[in-house]
Amino acid sequence: MRRRSFVAVACLVTAAAFTSLTVACRPSGVAVTPDSSPFHWLPFGSDGLVQVGHLTVPIDYTNPSKGTFDLYVARHLAKKGKRIGSLLVNPGGPGFGGTDFAINASQVYSTTLLDQFDIVGWDPRGTGLSTPAIDCISDYDRFYGTGDITPDTPAEHQQLVDLAKEFADDCTKQNATTEMYVGTNNSARDMNAIREALGEAKISYFGFSYGSELGATWATLFPSTVRAAVLDGAVDPTADLLQTDLQQSAGFEHSVDAFLAQCSGDPKCAFHNGGHADTAFDALMLQLDDHPIPSVSGRPDISRGIALDAVGQAMYSSTDWKQLATALADAQQGKGAGLLALYDAYFQRQPDGTWDNSLEAFQVISCADDAARPTVAEDDATAAQFRKVAPRFSPGTTGGYLCTFFPPAIDPRVVITGKGAGPILVMGTTGDPATPIAGTRTMASTLEDGHLVVVNAEQHTGYGANQCTYDVVDQYLVDPVGHVPAAGTTCG
């Protein structure tokens, strides 16, 4: 999800089937001799099903002398005798590592897929445990938790601009040799390198959220290597960064409205407010804009911007609406700890108080993909568009400055066509806030052979929302020629 502060938040996968995903511990001190494959696989865990390894790829595929990335890769092995091949997986982002979706594959994928595919995930270049990893800042609260999204004075506005420039300058300084080479095109090239190292002429893919953009890019660049591809929670491939932001803001606005309508109609909802949750919400946001409330000791007060980040986190799945209602009710009483907890989840704050690099990676990758570098004035001029499509969720009066101060992109994402890749399954949910269904439909129609599956659900991404989603996806991946979804396929 992208927000109208100068930073942006990734499209995090939180589909119902794996909202309780437990991230496994990463390997350390494993005293085992690696095998002789290009990955140098090592066993991970005690069940013998998971292996981890590394693959070296060039920073610049056109000039290998510029150095290398070391990709961290994991795979969950298929059952002997049932294996079809490898299934590359990506959970979204950009900026999130993908190895957890292989290490914890049993919590994400059906038995059908687990039995018949090696589930192969990797931390894309610049992310997770792949090295070198993108690193810009250490104090997330300073950059993400300060600043007024509706500045009242030139000084408050300048504070937002200065923070955006400082963030970009720090990113460029600390990632000088890699910053312009972490875009989606190069990650797609890495996918092809992984395929080659696995020794498979054709390979299958399953991508969620931003992973749909990555998969569609790979299918466009390397169509002859595509065995099958599922793009779940697919983004609009024809939209630039601004258009995508506007689509997402509208999607989150729809979900916020749905949450407030449900809460207004349910007397048991903690934020019921006599059946007027909507007007109470609007009043609370205005109150927080003028008078932020305390959160916990040593952490920022809850401003309108922080509160909306917390709201955004809860919109990824309706299963989180109860927690949000309680947090909003507490905020009415001047207590901000509940909203802070959602804000921390939104920005991936770790239990020890540190932050992973996913948000930094998100911004650097996004700017490597998009050629636009608007000025401050040009970015500020877009604020009215956001208020028009999302008055509740995007009420900011300034620009986002996401890429304003970053160097020009040298390899913007290719135009997606999927030409020659064969049938690709595209899935979207009717109530997806981060990747709205309209954009998913555009992905399906843009691909040369895209096949749309619509899931009736209030959540981000569809796989696991109901049994139908398992059946449609699994049957296609097992037999992508014989089980292409029929036109008009709907689940739920």
Secondary structure, DSSP 4 states (H G I P E B T S, - for coil): -B-SSSSB--B----GGGTTPPPPPPP-S------SSTT--EEESSSS-EEEEEEEEESSTT-GGG-EEEEEEEEEPPPTTT--EEEEEE--BTT--STHHHHTGGGTS-HHHHHHEEEEEE--TTSTTSBSPP---S-HHHHHS-S-SS--SHHHHHHHHHHHHHHHHHHHHHTTTTGGG-SHHHHHHHHHHHHHHHT-SSEEEEEETHHHHHHHHHHHH-GGGEEEEEEES---TT--HHHHHHHHHHHHHHHHHHHHHHHHT-TTSTT-GGG-HHHHHHHHHHHHHHS-B--STTS--B-HHHHHHHHHHHHTBGGGHHHHHHHHHHHHTT--HHHHHHHHHHTTB-TTS-B-SHHHHHHHHHHHH------HHHHHTTHHHHHHH-TTT---SS---SSTTSPPPSSPPPPP--TTS--EEEEEETT-SSS-HHHHHHHHHHSTTEEEEEE--SBS--TTSSHHHHHHHHHHHH-TTTTPPPTTEEE-
